Amino acid sequence: MRFRSDNSDLEQRHAELHDLCQPLTALQCRLEIGQMQGHPGGLKEAVDGSLEETRRMFEVIARIRQRLLADEENGSHAT
């Protein structure tokens, strides 16, 4: 059934967007806390944590790219 496939794809996209928003929120929070602390140790911690969150975002993006490439290879073009 095409409806189930579309619904499953939509659910997967929502999950991927959620997975991407989580590290973005953490990234923003870490940077704001580092800025508020204003001392070198706080800034270093903010940068270190932000780099980790950036890594998480790239992992989510890589999963999305893999799914899109698989969809293209299978001939289904998500819109």
mmCIF file of the N, C-alpha and C atoms, coordinates in Angstrom:
data_MODEL
# 
_entry.id   MODEL 
# 
loop_
_atom_site.group_PDB 
_atom_site.id 
_atom_site.type_symbol 
_atom_site.label_atom_id 
_atom_site.label_alt_id 
_atom_site.label_comp_id 
_atom_site.label_asym_id 
_atom_site.label_entity_id 
_atom_site.label_seq_id 
_atom_site.pdbx_PDB_ins_code 
_atom_site.Cartn_x 
_atom_site.Cartn_y 
_atom_site.Cartn_z 
_atom_site.occupancy 
_atom_site.B_iso_or_equiv 
_atom_site.pdbx_formal_charge 
_atom_site.auth_seq_id 
_atom_site.auth_comp_id 
_atom_site.auth_asym_id 
_atom_site.auth_atom_id 
_atom_site.pdbx_PDB_model_num 
ATOM 1   N N  . MET A 1 1  ? 0.823  -1.170 0.000  1.00 0.00 ? 1  MET A N  1 
ATOM 2   C CA . MET A 1 1  ? 0.000  0.000  0.000  1.00 0.00 ? 1  MET A CA 1 
ATOM 3   C C  . MET A 1 1  ? 0.876  1.245  0.000  1.00 0.00 ? 1  MET A C  1 
ATOM 4   N N  . ARG A 1 2  ? 0.599  2.136  -0.905 1.00 0.00 ? 2  ARG A N  1 
ATOM 5   C CA . ARG A 1 2  ? 1.377  3.361  -1.018 1.00 0.00 ? 2  ARG A CA 1 
ATOM 6   C C  . ARG A 1 2  ? 1.173  4.275  0.193  1.00 0.00 ? 2  ARG A C  1 
ATOM 7   N N  . PHE A 1 3  ? -0.050 4.313  0.748  1.00 0.00 ? 3  PHE A N  1 
ATOM 8   C CA . PHE A 1 3  ? -0.330 5.180  1.892  1.00 0.00 ? 3  PHE A CA 1 
ATOM 9   C C  . PHE A 1 3  ? 0.574  4.831  3.068  1.00 0.00 ? 3  PHE A C  1 
ATOM 10  N N  . ARG A 1 4  ? 0.722  3.554  3.339  1.00 0.00 ? 4  ARG A N  1 
ATOM 11  C CA . ARG A 1 4  ? 1.585  3.144  4.457  1.00 0.00 ? 4  ARG A CA 1 
ATOM 12  C C  . ARG A 1 4  ? 3.021  3.568  4.211  1.00 0.00 ? 4  ARG A C  1 
ATOM 13  N N  . SER A 1 5  ? 3.479  3.415  2.968  1.00 0.00 ? 5  SER A N  1 
ATOM 14  C CA . SER A 1 5  ? 4.843  3.812  2.627  1.00 0.00 ? 5  SER A CA 1 
ATOM 15  C C  . SER A 1 5  ? 5.022  5.311  2.815  1.00 0.00 ? 5  SER A C  1 
ATOM 16  N N  . ASP A 1 6  ? 4.052  6.106  2.350  1.00 0.00 ? 6  ASP A N  1 
ATOM 17  C CA . ASP A 1 6  ? 4.131  7.560  2.513  1.00 0.00 ? 6  ASP A CA 1 
ATOM 18  C C  . ASP A 1 6  ? 4.107  7.937  3.987  1.00 0.00 ? 6  ASP A C  1 
ATOM 19  N N  . ASN A 1 7  ? 3.239  7.295  4.770  1.00 0.00 ? 7  ASN A N  1 
ATOM 20  C CA . ASN A 1 7  ? 3.125  7.587  6.189  1.00 0.00 ? 7  ASN A CA 1 
ATOM 21  C C  . ASN A 1 7  ? 4.423  7.223  6.911  1.00 0.00 ? 7  ASN A C  1 
ATOM 22  N N  . SER A 1 8  ? 4.992  6.103  6.575  1.00 0.00 ? 8  SER A N  1 
ATOM 23  C CA . SER A 1 8  ? 6.239  5.668  7.193  1.00 0.00 ? 8  SER A CA 1 
ATOM 24  C C  . SER A 1 8  ? 7.366  6.642  6.843  1.00 0.00 ? 8  SER A C  1 
ATOM 25  N N  . ASP A 1 9  ? 7.405  7.085  5.596  1.00 0.00 ? 9  ASP A N  1 
ATOM 26  C CA . ASP A 1 9  ? 8.424  8.038  5.161  1.00 0.00 ? 9  ASP A CA 1 
ATOM 27  C C  . ASP A 1 9  ? 8.265  9.358  5.904  1.00 0.00 ? 9  ASP A C  1 
ATOM 28  N N  . LEU A 1 10 ? 7.020  9.803  6.065  1.00 0.00 ? 10 LEU A N  1 
ATOM 29  C CA . LEU A 1 10 ? 6.756  11.044 6.783  1.00 0.00 ? 10 LEU A CA 1 
ATOM 30  C C  . LEU A 1 10 ? 7.188  10.929 8.242  1.00 0.00 ? 10 LEU A C  1 
ATOM 31  N N  . GLU A 1 11 ? 6.887  9.810  8.868  1.00 0.00 ? 11 GLU A N  1 
ATOM 32  C CA . GLU A 1 11 ? 7.304  9.591  10.256 1.00 0.00 ? 11 GLU A CA 1 
ATOM 33  C C  . GLU A 1 11 ? 8.822  9.595  10.374 1.00 0.00 ? 11 GLU A C  1 
ATOM 34  N N  . GLN A 1 12 ? 9.490  8.988  9.396  1.00 0.00 ? 12 GLN A N  1 
ATOM 35  C CA . GLN A 1 12 ? 10.949 8.955  9.408  1.00 0.00 ? 12 GLN A CA 1 
ATOM 36  C C  . GLN A 1 12 ? 11.521 10.364 9.267  1.00 0.00 ? 12 GLN A C  1 
ATOM 37  N N  . ARG A 1 13 ? 10.931 11.169 8.407  1.00 0.00 ? 13 ARG A N  1 
ATOM 38  C CA . ARG A 1 13 ? 11.397 12.551 8.242  1.00 0.00 ? 13 ARG A CA 1 
ATOM 39  C C  . ARG A 1 13 ? 11.207 13.355 9.523  1.00 0.00 ? 13 ARG A C  1 
ATOM 40  N N  . HIS A 1 14 ? 10.072 13.165 10.185 1.00 0.00 ? 14 HIS A N  1 
ATOM 41  C CA . HIS A 1 14 ? 9.846  13.855 11.463 1.00 0.00 ? 14 HIS A CA 1 
ATOM 42  C C  . HIS A 1 14 ? 10.901 13.438 12.482 1.00 0.00 ? 14 HIS A C  1 
ATOM 43  N N  . ALA A 1 15 ? 11.211 12.157 12.541 1.00 0.00 ? 15 ALA A N  1 
ATOM 44  C CA . ALA A 1 15 ? 12.218 11.661 13.484 1.00 0.00 ? 15 ALA A CA 1 
ATOM 45  C C  . ALA A 1 15 ? 13.593 12.246 13.156 1.00 0.00 ? 15 ALA A C  1 
ATOM 46  N N  . GLU A 1 16 ? 13.926 12.327 11.875 1.00 0.00 ? 16 GLU A N  1 
ATOM 47  C CA . GLU A 1 16 ? 15.218 12.881 11.482 1.00 0.00 ? 16 GLU A CA 1 
ATOM 48  C C  . GLU A 1 16 ? 15.309 14.369 11.835 1.00 0.00 ? 16 GLU A C  1 
ATOM 49  N N  . LEU A 1 17 ? 14.235 15.104 11.614 1.00 0.00 ? 17 LEU A N  1 
ATOM 50  C CA . LEU A 1 17 ? 14.234 16.520 11.984 1.00 0.00 ? 17 LEU A CA 1 
ATOM 51  C C  . LEU A 1 17 ? 14.368 16.688 13.501 1.00 0.00 ? 17 LEU A C  1 
ATOM 52  N N  . HIS A 1 18 ? 13.681 15.830 14.248 1.00 0.00 ? 18 HIS A N  1 
ATOM 53  C CA . HIS A 1 18 ? 13.803 15.865 15.709 1.00 0.00 ? 18 HIS A CA 1 
ATOM 54  C C  . HIS A 1 18 ? 15.249 15.570 16.113 1.00 0.00 ? 18 HIS A C  1 
ATOM 55  N N  . ASP A 1 19 ? 15.852 14.557 15.490 1.00 0.00 ? 19 ASP A N  1 
ATOM 56  C CA . ASP A 1 19 ? 17.233 14.193 15.799 1.00 0.00 ? 19 ASP A CA 1 
ATOM 57  C C  . ASP A 1 19 ? 18.199 15.324 15.472 1.00 0.00 ? 19 ASP A C  1 
ATOM 58  N N  . LEU A 1 20 ? 17.881 16.121 14.477 1.00 0.00 ? 20 LEU A N  1 
ATOM 59  C CA . LEU A 1 20 ? 18.719 17.246 14.111 1.00 0.00 ? 20 LEU A CA 1 
ATOM 60  C C  . LEU A 1 20 ? 18.499 18.437 15.048 1.00 0.00 ? 20 LEU A C  1 
ATOM 61  N N  . CYS A 1 21 ? 17.278 18.632 15.490 1.00 0.00 ? 21 CYS A N  1 
ATOM 62  C CA . CYS A 1 21 ? 16.976 19.762 16.384 1.00 0.00 ? 21 CYS A CA 1 
ATOM 63  C C  . CYS A 1 21 ? 17.586 19.590 17.768 1.00 0.00 ? 21 CYS A C  1 
ATOM 64  N N  . GLN A 1 22 ? 17.675 18.374 18.253 1.00 0.00 ? 22 GLN A N  1 
ATOM 65  C CA . GLN A 1 22 ? 18.230 18.155 19.594 1.00 0.00 ? 22 GLN A CA 1 
ATOM 66  C C  . GLN A 1 22 ? 19.658 18.691 19.718 1.00 0.00 ? 22 GLN A C  1 
ATOM 67  N N  . PRO A 1 23 ? 20.592 18.310 18.830 1.00 0.00 ? 23 PRO A N  1 
ATOM 68  C CA . PRO A 1 23 ? 21.935 18.867 18.987 1.00 0.00 ? 23 PRO A CA 1 
ATOM 69  C C  . PRO A 1 23 ? 22.002 20.362 18.683 1.00 0.00 ? 23 PRO A C  1 
ATOM 70  N N  . LEU A 1 24 ? 21.124 20.873 17.822 1.00 0.00 ? 24 LEU A N  1 
ATOM 71  C CA . LEU A 1 24 ? 21.101 22.315 17.572 1.00 0.00 ? 24 LEU A CA 1 
ATOM 72  C C  . LEU A 1 24 ? 20.705 23.079 18.833 1.00 0.00 ? 24 LEU A C  1 
ATOM 73  N N  . THR A 1 25 ? 19.718 22.573 19.543 1.00 0.00 ? 25 THR A N  1 
ATOM 74  C CA . THR A 1 25 ? 19.291 23.198 20.790 1.00 0.00 ? 25 THR A CA 1 
ATOM 75  C C  . THR A 1 25 ? 20.410 23.138 21.824 1.00 0.00 ? 25 THR A C  1 
ATOM 76  N N  . ALA A 1 26 ? 21.051 21.984 21.933 1.00 0.00 ? 26 ALA A N  1 
ATOM 77  C CA . ALA A 1 26 ? 22.167 21.837 22.879 1.00 0.00 ? 26 ALA A CA 1 
ATOM 78  C C  . ALA A 1 26 ? 23.324 22.750 22.491 1.00 0.00 ? 26 ALA A C  1 
ATOM 79  N N  . LEU A 1 27 ? 23.596 22.871 21.209 1.00 0.00 ? 27 LEU A N  1 
ATOM 80  C CA . LEU A 1 27 ? 24.668 23.739 20.720 1.00 0.00 ? 27 LEU A CA 1 
ATOM 81  C C  . LEU A 1 27 ? 24.401 25.186 21.132 1.00 0.00 ? 27 LEU A C  1 
ATOM 82  N N  . GLN A 1 28 ? 23.193 25.643 20.881 1.00 0.00 ? 28 GLN A N  1 
ATOM 83  C CA . GLN A 1 28 ? 22.823 27.003 21.241 1.00 0.00 ? 28 GLN A CA 1 
ATOM 84  C C  . GLN A 1 28 ? 22.957 27.221 22.753 1.00 0.00 ? 28 GLN A C  1 
ATOM 85  N N  . CYS A 1 29 ? 22.473 26.279 23.521 1.00 0.00 ? 29 CYS A N  1 
ATOM 86  C CA . CYS A 1 29 ? 22.529 26.383 24.980 1.00 0.00 ? 29 CYS A CA 1 
ATOM 87  C C  . CYS A 1 29 ? 23.972 26.439 25.471 1.00 0.00 ? 29 CYS A C  1 
ATOM 88  N N  . ARG A 1 30 ? 24.811 25.559 24.976 1.00 0.00 ? 30 ARG A N  1 
ATOM 89  C CA . ARG A 1 30 ? 26.216 25.534 25.396 1.00 0.00 ? 30 ARG A CA 1 
ATOM 90  C C  . ARG A 1 30 ? 26.912 26.862 25.094 1.00 0.00 ? 30 ARG A C  1 
ATOM 91  N N  . LEU A 1 31 ? 26.665 27.382 23.897 1.00 0.00 ? 31 LEU A N  1 
ATOM 92  C CA . LEU A 1 31 ? 27.308 28.641 23.515 1.00 0.00 ? 31 LEU A CA 1 
ATOM 93  C C  . LEU A 1 31 ? 26.805 29.807 24.365 1.00 0.00 ? 31 LEU A C  1 
ATOM 94  N N  . GLU A 1 32 ? 25.515 29.826 24.653 1.00 0.00 ? 32 GLU A N  1 
ATOM 95  C CA . GLU A 1 32 ? 24.971 30.900 25.488 1.00 0.00 ? 32 GLU A CA 1 
ATOM 96  C C  . GLU A 1 32 ? 25.511 30.828 26.911 1.00 0.00 ? 32 GLU A C  1 
ATOM 97  N N  . ILE A 1 33 ? 25.622 29.635 27.457 1.00 0.00 ? 33 ILE A N  1 
ATOM 98  C CA . ILE A 1 33 ? 26.172 29.484 28.811 1.00 0.00 ? 33 ILE A CA 1 
ATOM 99  C C  . ILE A 1 33 ? 27.631 29.913 28.836 1.00 0.00 ? 33 ILE A C  1 
ATOM 100 N N  . GLY A 1 34 ? 28.396 29.492 27.827 1.00 0.00 ? 34 GLY A N  1 
ATOM 101 C CA . GLY A 1 34 ? 29.801 29.903 27.746 1.00 0.00 ? 34 GLY A CA 1 
ATOM 102 C C  . GLY A 1 34 ? 29.940 31.409 27.652 1.00 0.00 ? 34 GLY A C  1 
ATOM 103 N N  . GLN A 1 35 ? 29.049 32.035 26.890 1.00 0.00 ? 35 GLN A N  1 
ATOM 104 C CA . GLN A 1 35 ? 29.071 33.482 26.756 1.00 0.00 ? 35 GLN A CA 1 
ATOM 105 C C  . GLN A 1 35 ? 28.734 34.158 28.090 1.00 0.00 ? 35 GLN A C  1 
ATOM 106 N N  . MET A 1 36 ? 27.769 33.626 28.806 1.00 0.00 ? 36 MET A N  1 
ATOM 107 C CA . MET A 1 36 ? 27.373 34.213 30.097 1.00 0.00 ? 36 MET A CA 1 
ATOM 108 C C  . MET A 1 36 ? 28.486 34.072 31.132 1.00 0.00 ? 36 MET A C  1 
ATOM 109 N N  . GLN A 1 37 ? 29.186 32.927 31.111 1.00 0.00 ? 37 GLN A N  1 
ATOM 110 C CA . GLN A 1 37 ? 30.246 32.716 32.106 1.00 0.00 ? 37 GLN A CA 1 
ATOM 111 C C  . GLN A 1 37 ? 31.396 33.678 31.863 1.00 0.00 ? 37 GLN A C  1 
ATOM 112 N N  . GLY A 1 38 ? 31.743 33.861 30.600 1.00 0.00 ? 38 GLY A N  1 
ATOM 113 C CA . GLY A 1 38 ? 32.729 34.873 30.236 1.00 0.00 ? 38 GLY A CA 1 
ATOM 114 C C  . GLY A 1 38 ? 34.164 34.618 30.659 1.00 0.00 ? 38 GLY A C  1 
ATOM 115 N N  . HIS A 1 39 ? 34.469 33.449 31.184 1.00 0.00 ? 39 HIS A N  1 
ATOM 116 C CA . HIS A 1 39 ? 35.865 33.172 31.542 1.00 0.00 ? 39 HIS A CA 1 
ATOM 117 C C  . HIS A 1 39 ? 36.402 32.087 30.605 1.00 0.00 ? 39 HIS A C  1 
ATOM 118 N N  . PRO A 1 40 ? 37.727 32.026 30.454 1.00 0.00 ? 40 PRO A N  1 
ATOM 119 C CA . PRO A 1 40 ? 38.318 31.099 29.477 1.00 0.00 ? 40 PRO A CA 1 
ATOM 120 C C  . PRO A 1 40 ? 37.898 29.635 29.667 1.00 0.00 ? 40 PRO A C  1 
ATOM 121 N N  . GLY A 1 41 ? 37.785 29.178 30.895 1.00 0.00 ? 41 GLY A N  1 
ATOM 122 C CA . GLY A 1 41 ? 37.379 27.788 31.136 1.00 0.00 ? 41 GLY A CA 1 
ATOM 123 C C  . GLY A 1 41 ? 35.962 27.516 30.643 1.00 0.00 ? 41 GLY A C  1 
ATOM 124 N N  . GLY A 1 42 ? 35.070 28.449 30.904 1.00 0.00 ? 42 GLY A N  1 
ATOM 125 C CA . GLY A 1 42 ? 33.690 28.303 30.447 1.00 0.00 ? 42 GLY A CA 1 
ATOM 126 C C  . GLY A 1 42 ? 33.588 28.340 28.933 1.00 0.00 ? 42 GLY A C  1 
ATOM 127 N N  . LEU A 1 43 ? 34.383 29.203 28.326 1.00 0.00 ? 43 LEU A N  1 
ATOM 128 C CA . LEU A 1 43 ? 34.380 29.289 26.863 1.00 0.00 ? 43 LEU A CA 1 
ATOM 129 C C  . LEU A 1 43 ? 34.945 28.016 26.235 1.00 0.00 ? 43 LEU A C  1 
ATOM 130 N N  . LYS A 1 44 ? 36.015 27.477 26.834 1.00 0.00 ? 44 LYS A N  1 
ATOM 131 C CA . LYS A 1 44 ? 36.593 26.235 26.300 1.00 0.00 ? 44 LYS A CA 1 
ATOM 132 C C  . LYS A 1 44 ? 35.584 25.096 26.406 1.00 0.00 ? 44 LYS A C  1 
ATOM 133 N N  . GLU A 1 45 ? 34.907 25.010 27.540 1.00 0.00 ? 45 GLU A N  1 
ATOM 134 C CA . GLU A 1 45 ? 33.895 23.969 27.728 1.00 0.00 ? 45 GLU A CA 1 
ATOM 135 C C  . GLU A 1 45 ? 32.759 24.135 26.718 1.00 0.00 ? 45 GLU A C  1 
ATOM 136 N N  . ALA A 1 46 ? 32.368 25.373 26.471 1.00 0.00 ? 46 ALA A N  1 
ATOM 137 C CA . ALA A 1 46 ? 31.300 25.642 25.504 1.00 0.00 ? 46 ALA A CA 1 
ATOM 138 C C  . ALA A 1 46 ? 31.726 25.213 24.102 1.00 0.00 ? 46 ALA A C  1 
ATOM 139 N N  . VAL A 1 47 ? 32.960 25.513 23.736 1.00 0.00 ? 47 VAL A N  1 
ATOM 140 C CA . VAL A 1 47 ? 33.454 25.141 22.408 1.00 0.00 ? 47 VAL A CA 1 
ATOM 141 C C  . VAL A 1 47 ? 33.567 23.625 22.290 1.00 0.00 ? 47 VAL A C  1 
ATOM 142 N N  . ASP A 1 48 ? 34.114 22.969 23.302 1.00 0.00 ? 48 ASP A N  1 
ATOM 143 C CA . ASP A 1 48 ? 34.244 21.507 23.270 1.00 0.00 ? 48 ASP A CA 1 
ATOM 144 C C  . ASP A 1 48 ? 32.880 20.834 23.134 1.00 0.00 ? 48 ASP A C  1 
ATOM 145 N N  . GLY A 1 49 ? 31.919 21.282 23.935 1.00 0.00 ? 49 GLY A N  1 
ATOM 146 C CA . GLY A 1 49 ? 30.576 20.716 23.854 1.00 0.00 ? 49 GLY A CA 1 
ATOM 147 C C  . GLY A 1 49 ? 29.909 21.010 22.523 1.00 0.00 ? 49 GLY A C  1 
ATOM 148 N N  . SER A 1 50 ? 30.146 22.195 22.003 1.00 0.00 ? 50 SER A N  1 
ATOM 149 C CA . SER A 1 50 ? 29.563 22.578 20.717 1.00 0.00 ? 50 SER A CA 1 
ATOM 150 C C  . SER A 1 50 ? 30.114 21.731 19.586 1.00 0.00 ? 50 SER A C  1 
ATOM 151 N N  . LEU A 1 51 ? 31.384 21.434 19.642 1.00 0.00 ? 51 LEU A N  1 
ATOM 152 C CA . LEU A 1 51 ? 31.979 20.560 18.629 1.00 0.00 ? 51 LEU A CA 1 
ATOM 153 C C  . LEU A 1 51 ? 31.352 19.171 18.668 1.00 0.00 ? 51 LEU A C  1 
ATOM 154 N N  . GLU A 1 52 ? 31.066 18.667 19.844 1.00 0.00 ? 52 GLU A N  1 
ATOM 155 C CA . GLU A 1 52 ? 30.405 17.366 19.984 1.00 0.00 ? 52 GLU A CA 1 
ATOM 156 C C  . GLU A 1 52 ? 28.994 17.421 19.393 1.00 0.00 ? 52 GLU A C  1 
ATOM 157 N N  . GLU A 1 53 ? 28.264 18.477 19.663 1.00 0.00 ? 53 GLU A N  1 
ATOM 158 C CA . GLU A 1 53 ? 26.915 18.609 19.111 1.00 0.00 ? 53 GLU A CA 1 
ATOM 159 C C  . GLU A 1 53 ? 26.957 18.739 17.589 1.00 0.00 ? 53 GLU A C  1 
ATOM 160 N N  . THR A 1 54 ? 27.962 19.427 17.081 1.00 0.00 ? 54 THR A N  1 
ATOM 161 C CA . THR A 1 54 ? 28.122 19.545 15.624 1.00 0.00 ? 54 THR A CA 1 
ATOM 162 C C  . THR A 1 54 ? 28.358 18.174 15.009 1.00 0.00 ? 54 THR A C  1 
ATOM 163 N N  . ARG A 1 55 ? 29.154 17.339 15.674 1.00 0.00 ? 55 ARG A N  1 
ATOM 164 C CA . ARG A 1 55 ? 29.396 15.974 15.193 1.00 0.00 ? 55 ARG A CA 1 
ATOM 165 C C  . ARG A 1 55 ? 28.076 15.208 15.116 1.00 0.00 ? 55 ARG A C  1 
ATOM 166 N N  . ARG A 1 56 ? 27.243 15.361 16.141 1.00 0.00 ? 56 ARG A N  1 
ATOM 167 C CA . ARG A 1 56 ? 25.936 14.688 16.142 1.00 0.00 ? 56 ARG A CA 1 
ATOM 168 C C  . ARG A 1 56 ? 25.070 15.148 14.974 1.00 0.00 ? 56 ARG A C  1 
ATOM 169 N N  . MET A 1 57 ? 25.112 16.442 14.678 1.00 0.00 ? 57 MET A N  1 
ATOM 170 C CA . MET A 1 57 ? 24.322 16.957 13.555 1.00 0.00 ? 57 MET A CA 1 
ATOM 171 C C  . MET A 1 57 ? 24.785 16.355 12.236 1.00 0.00 ? 57 MET A C  1 
ATOM 172 N N  . PHE A 1 58 ? 26.101 16.265 12.059 1.00 0.00 ? 58 PHE A N  1 
ATOM 173 C CA . PHE A 1 58 ? 26.624 15.672 10.830 1.00 0.00 ? 58 PHE A CA 1 
ATOM 174 C C  . PHE A 1 58 ? 26.239 14.200 10.696 1.00 0.00 ? 58 PHE A C  1 
ATOM 175 N N  . GLU A 1 59 ? 26.146 13.491 11.805 1.00 0.00 ? 59 GLU A N  1 
ATOM 176 C CA . GLU A 1 59 ? 25.698 12.098 11.751 1.00 0.00 ? 59 GLU A CA 1 
ATOM 177 C C  . GLU A 1 59 ? 24.257 12.007 11.258 1.00 0.00 ? 59 GLU A C  1 
ATOM 178 N N  . VAL A 1 60 ? 23.403 12.894 11.743 1.00 0.00 ? 60 VAL A N  1 
ATOM 179 C CA . VAL A 1 60 ? 22.003 12.898 11.300 1.00 0.00 ? 60 VAL A CA 1 
ATOM 180 C C  . VAL A 1 60 ? 21.932 13.249 9.813  1.00 0.00 ? 60 VAL A C  1 
ATOM 181 N N  . ILE A 1 61 ? 22.688 14.248 9.413  1.00 0.00 ? 61 ILE A N  1 
ATOM 182 C CA . ILE A 1 61 ? 22.697 14.651 8.005  1.00 0.00 ? 61 ILE A CA 1 
ATOM 183 C C  . ILE A 1 61 ? 23.183 13.509 7.127  1.00 0.00 ? 61 ILE A C  1 
ATOM 184 N N  . ALA A 1 62 ? 24.184 12.773 7.579  1.00 0.00 ? 62 ALA A N  1 
ATOM 185 C CA . ALA A 1 62 ? 24.691 11.630 6.804  1.00 0.00 ? 62 ALA A CA 1 
ATOM 186 C C  . ALA A 1 62 ? 23.605 10.568 6.644  1.00 0.00 ? 62 ALA A C  1 
ATOM 187 N N  . ARG A 1 63 ? 22.817 10.312 7.700  1.00 0.00 ? 63 ARG A N  1 
ATOM 188 C CA . ARG A 1 63 ? 21.719 9.338  7.598  1.00 0.00 ? 63 ARG A CA 1 
ATOM 189 C C  . ARG A 1 63 ? 20.667 9.801  6.602  1.00 0.00 ? 63 ARG A C  1 
ATOM 190 N N  . ILE A 1 64 ? 20.350 11.091 6.630  1.00 0.00 ? 64 ILE A N  1 
ATOM 191 C CA . ILE A 1 64 ? 19.370 11.631 5.686  1.00 0.00 ? 64 ILE A CA 1 
ATOM 192 C C  . ILE A 1 64 ? 19.894 11.488 4.259  1.00 0.00 ? 64 ILE A C  1 
ATOM 193 N N  . ARG A 1 65 ? 21.149 11.814 4.040  1.00 0.00 ? 65 ARG A N  1 
ATOM 194 C CA . ARG A 1 65 ? 21.743 11.676 2.699  1.00 0.00 ? 65 ARG A CA 1 
ATOM 195 C C  . ARG A 1 65 ? 21.701 10.229 2.221  1.00 0.00 ? 65 ARG A C  1 
ATOM 196 N N  . GLN A 1 66 ? 22.041 9.299  3.100  1.00 0.00 ? 66 GLN A N  1 
ATOM 197 C CA . GLN A 1 66 ? 22.014 7.884  2.723  1.00 0.00 ? 66 GLN A CA 1 
ATOM 198 C C  . GLN A 1 66 ? 20.613 7.451  2.321  1.00 0.00 ? 66 GLN A C  1 
ATOM 199 N N  . ARG A 1 67 ? 19.616 7.894  3.082  1.00 0.00 ? 67 ARG A N  1 
ATOM 200 C CA . ARG A 1 67 ? 18.238 7.528  2.750  1.00 0.00 ? 67 ARG A CA 1 
ATOM 201 C C  . ARG A 1 67 ? 17.835 8.125  1.417  1.00 0.00 ? 67 ARG A C  1 
ATOM 202 N N  . LEU A 1 68 ? 18.197 9.382  1.161  1.00 0.00 ? 68 LEU A N  1 
ATOM 203 C CA . LEU A 1 68 ? 17.850 10.020 -0.105 1.00 0.00 ? 68 LEU A CA 1 
ATOM 204 C C  . LEU A 1 68 ? 18.535 9.334  -1.282 1.00 0.00 ? 68 LEU A C  1 
ATOM 205 N N  . LEU A 1 69 ? 19.798 8.956  -1.108 1.00 0.00 ? 69 LEU A N  1 
ATOM 206 C CA . LEU A 1 69 ? 20.505 8.242  -2.173 1.00 0.00 ? 69 LEU A CA 1 
ATOM 207 C C  . LEU A 1 69 ? 19.866 6.885  -2.445 1.00 0.00 ? 69 LEU A C  1 
ATOM 208 N N  . ALA A 1 70 ? 19.473 6.199  -1.376 1.00 0.00 ? 70 ALA A N  1 
ATOM 209 C CA . ALA A 1 70 ? 18.801 4.905  -1.541 1.00 0.00 ? 70 ALA A CA 1 
ATOM 210 C C  . ALA A 1 70 ? 17.469 5.089  -2.262 1.00 0.00 ? 70 ALA A C  1 
ATOM 211 N N  . ASP A 1 71 ? 16.730 6.146  -1.912 1.00 0.00 ? 71 ASP A N  1 
ATOM 212 C CA . ASP A 1 71 ? 15.464 6.431  -2.589 1.00 0.00 ? 71 ASP A CA 1 
ATOM 213 C C  . ASP A 1 71 ? 15.687 6.690  -4.074 1.00 0.00 ? 71 ASP A C  1 
ATOM 214 N N  . GLU A 1 72 ? 16.733 7.444  -4.391 1.00 0.00 ? 72 GLU A N  1 
ATOM 215 C CA . GLU A 1 72 ? 17.044 7.729  -5.796 1.00 0.00 ? 72 GLU A CA 1 
ATOM 216 C C  . GLU A 1 72 ? 17.405 6.448  -6.551 1.00 0.00 ? 72 GLU A C  1 
ATOM 217 N N  . GLU A 1 73 ? 18.202 5.604  -5.922 1.00 0.00 ? 73 GLU A N  1 
ATOM 218 C CA . GLU A 1 73 ? 18.601 4.342  -6.563 1.00 0.00 ? 73 GLU A CA 1 
ATOM 219 C C  . GLU A 1 73 ? 17.401 3.428  -6.784 1.00 0.00 ? 73 GLU A C  1 
ATOM 220 N N  . ASN A 1 74 ? 16.431 3.492  -5.884 1.00 0.00 ? 74 ASN A N  1 
ATOM 221 C CA . ASN A 1 74 ? 15.243 2.657  -5.998 1.00 0.00 ? 74 ASN A CA 1 
ATOM 222 C C  . ASN A 1 74 ? 14.176 3.290  -6.899 1.00 0.00 ? 74 ASN A C  1 
ATOM 223 N N  . GLY A 1 75 ? 14.453 4.498  -7.366 1.00 0.00 ? 75 GLY A N  1 
ATOM 224 C CA . GLY A 1 75 ? 13.522 5.141  -8.286 1.00 0.00 ? 75 GLY A CA 1 
ATOM 225 C C  . GLY A 1 75 ? 12.385 5.883  -7.635 1.00 0.00 ? 75 GLY A C  1 
ATOM 226 N N  . SER A 1 76 ? 12.378 5.979  -6.302 1.00 0.00 ? 76 SER A N  1 
ATOM 227 C CA . SER A 1 76 ? 11.317 6.741  -5.646 1.00 0.00 ? 76 SER A CA 1 
ATOM 228 C C  . SER A 1 76 ? 11.883 8.106  -5.289 1.00 0.00 ? 76 SER A C  1 
ATOM 229 N N  . HIS A 1 77 ? 11.187 9.124  -5.712 1.00 0.00 ? 77 HIS A N  1 
ATOM 230 C CA . HIS A 1 77 ? 11.625 10.489 -5.455 1.00 0.00 ? 77 HIS A CA 1 
ATOM 231 C C  . HIS A 1 77 ? 10.681 11.124 -4.463 1.00 0.00 ? 77 HIS A C  1 
ATOM 232 N N  . ALA A 1 78 ? 11.162 11.328 -3.229 1.00 0.00 ? 78 ALA A N  1 
ATOM 233 C CA . ALA A 1 78 ? 10.340 11.945 -2.184 1.00 0.00 ? 78 ALA A CA 1 
ATOM 234 C C  . ALA A 1 78 ? 10.211 13.425 -2.479 1.00 0.00 ? 78 ALA A C  1 
ATOM 235 N N  . THR A 1 79 ? 9.001  13.938 -2.315 1.00 0.00 ? 79 THR A N  1 
ATOM 236 C CA . THR A 1 79 ? 8.783  15.368 -2.517 1.00 0.00 ? 79 THR A CA 1 
ATOM 237 C C  . THR A 1 79 ? 8.251  15.989 -1.253 1.00 0.00 ? 79 THR A C  1 
# 
